[in-house]
Amino acid sequence: MRTQWDGIPSQPERSSWHWVEDASGLRPLLWRGDDWPEAMDRREWEDGVVVCAPEDMREATYFGPVAMPPAVARRFASTRLALAAVQPPHFWEAWPGLS
């Protein structure tokens, strides 16, 4: 019998990629951890298009973190997290007069 997963990855405080299998198949998903720059977006899963709460992943199977070579992990930390910190939280804030 399979133990039900709670939707929270190992080391939930760190933003990183994890192997998860759900209705869409086995794929890497990005976990936005406590170190994610935008506080509202922390503790969520992202696949590049869709953002899911941990509760939405309870039927999925968790396989663990994606093993990244050190150079790739450093680049992820310096680009993905750094870029998220400087982007406006809403696209319309980038254009004066639309907010």
C-alpha positions in Angstrom: 0.0 0.0 0.0 1.3 3.4 -1.0 1.7 6.0 1.7 -0.1 9.2 0.8 2.2 12.2 0.3 1.3 15.5 1.9 2.5 17.6 -1.1 5.5 19.0 0.7 9.0 18.1 -0.6 12.0 17.3 1.4 13.8 20.5 2.5 10.7 22.7 1.9 12.6 25.8 3.0 14.7 25.7 -0.2 13.5 26.5 -3.7 14.6 23.7 -6.0 13.4 21.2 -8.6 11.9 17.8 -7.6 10.7 14.7 -9.4 6.9 14.3 -9.1 4.6 12.0 -10.9 0.9 13.1 -11.2 -1.8 12.8 -13.9 0.6 14.6 -16.3 3.3 12.0 -15.8 6.7 11.9 -14.2 8.3 15.4 -14.5 10.4 17.9 -12.7 8.5 20.6 -10.8 9.8 23.7 -9.2 9.1 24.1 -5.4 9.1 27.7 -4.3 10.5 27.5 -0.8 10.9 29.9 2.0 13.8 31.5 0.2 11.6 32.5 -2.8 11.8 36.3 -3.1 8.0 37.0 -3.4 6.5 36.0 0.0 3.0 35.5 -1.5 4.4 32.8 -3.9 6.3 30.7 -1.3 5.4 27.1 -0.6 3.9 26.4 -4.0 4.7 24.1 -6.9 5.3 25.5 -10.4 5.7 23.6 -13.7 6.4 26.7 -15.8 2.7 27.4 -16.5 0.6 26.3 -13.6 1.1 27.0 -10.0 -0.2 24.4 -7.5 -0.7 24.4 -3.7 0.8 21.4 -1.8 -2.8 20.2 -1.2 -3.2 19.8 -5.0 -0.3 17.4 -5.1 -1.6 14.9 -2.5 -2.5 12.3 -5.2 0.9 12.6 -6.8 4.0 10.4 -6.1 7.1 12.2 -4.8 10.5 10.8 -5.9 12.9 13.4 -4.4 15.0 16.4 -5.5 16.4 16.6 -9.0 20.2 16.0 -8.8 21.8 19.1 -10.4 25.5 19.5 -11.1 26.9 22.2 -8.8 27.3 24.7 -11.7 23.7 24.4 -12.6 22.5 24.7 -9.0 24.6 27.9 -8.6 23.2 29.3 -11.9 19.6 28.5 -10.7 20.2 30.3 -7.4 21.8 33.3 -9.1 19.4 33.8 -11.9 15.9 32.3 -11.1 15.8 33.6 -7.5 17.6 36.9 -8.3 15.3 37.7 -11.3 12.2 36.9 -9.3 13.4 39.5 -6.7 13.6 42.4 -9.1 10.4 41.7 -11.2 7.3 43.5 -10.2 4.7 41.3 -8.6 2.1 42.1 -11.2 2.7 42.7 -14.9 0.6 45.9 -14.9 2.9 47.6 -12.4 5.5 47.7 -15.1 3.4 50.2 -17.1 2.6 53.6 -15.6 -1.1 54.5 -15.6 -2.4 50.9 -15.6 -2.5 50.2 -11.9 
